[in-house]
């Protein structure tokens, strides 16, 4: 009974986590994860120090430090270690 209730959600999470990890490893993947962090819940963004103009402006300019920090937020939301 436990496997019937636990296994399907766990398999879905494994699939999503693998897709997210693959995305991070692809060219431009960190940029897409950063965009996901910007468009998702705002609670994880408070830990990132915002440069002048804000996080979205830094993302648009291609600031690699901000993109890296935002992609780490997206990974943590997905339940993965950055």
C-alpha positions in Angstrom: 0.0 0.0 0.0 2.8 2.4 0.8 4.4 1.8 -2.6 1.2 2.5 -4.3 0.8 5.9 -2.6 4.5 6.9 -2.5 6.0 5.6 -5.7 4.1 7.6 -8.4 4.8 11.0 -6.9 8.4 10.0 -6.2 8.9 8.9 -9.9 7.4 12.2 -11.1 9.8 14.1 -8.8 12.8 12.1 -10.1 11.8 12.8 -13.7 11.4 16.6 -13.0 14.7 16.6 -11.1 16.5 14.9 -13.9 15.0 17.3 -16.5 16.1 20.3 -14.3 19.6 19.0 -13.9 19.9 18.4 -17.7 18.7 21.9 -18.2 21.4 23.3 -16.0 24.0 21.4 -17.9 22.8 22.7 -21.3 24.0 25.8 -23.0 21.9 28.7 -21.7 20.3 26.4 -19.1 21.4 28.4 -16.1 19.8 31.5 -17.8 16.5 29.6 -18.1 16.6 28.4 -14.5 17.3 32.0 -13.5 14.2 33.1 -15.4 12.2 30.4 -13.7 13.4 31.8 -10.3 12.4 35.3 -11.3 8.9 34.3 -12.4 8.2 31.9 -9.5 7.5 32.5 -5.8 9.5 35.5 -4.4 10.5 34.0 -1.1 13.8 32.6 -2.2 14.9 35.9 -3.9 15.2 37.8 -0.6 18.5 36.0 0.1 20.1 37.5 -3.1 21.6 40.9 -2.9 20.0 43.0 -5.6 22.4 45.0 -7.8 21.4 48.5 -8.9 18.4 48.2 -11.1 17.2 45.0 -9.6 17.5 41.3 -10.3 15.5 41.3 -13.5 17.6 44.1 -15.0 20.8 42.2 -14.0 19.4 39.0 -15.6 18.5 40.9 -18.8 22.1 42.3 -19.0 23.5 38.8 -18.6 25.1 39.3 -15.2 26.7 35.9 -14.6 26.8 36.3 -10.8 23.1 37.1 -10.6 22.2 34.3 -13.1 24.2 31.8 -11.0 22.5 32.9 -7.8 19.0 32.8 -9.4 19.6 29.4 -10.9 20.6 28.1 -7.4 17.3 29.4 -6.1 15.4 27.5 -8.9 17.4 24.3 -8.1 16.6 24.5 -4.4 12.9 25.0 -5.2 13.1 21.8 -7.2 14.6 20.0 -4.2 18.1 19.8 -5.7 21.4 20.8 -4.3 23.0 23.7 -6.2 
